[in-house]
């Protein structure tokens, strides 16, 4: 199960890294919200994988 979580984390982090540029320096609210949400999901999934 932890390996599947790590694959999911990898996909979420790719999405997170691609969501940084549309934030335009974190001045656009919706892309910024998406960016922070994806980062939080990645950390959460990583914590689950480490258990």
Buried (B, 14 or more C-beta within 10 A) or exposed (E): EEEEBBEBBEEBBEBBEEBBEEBEEEEEEEBBEBBBEBBEBBEEBBEBBEE
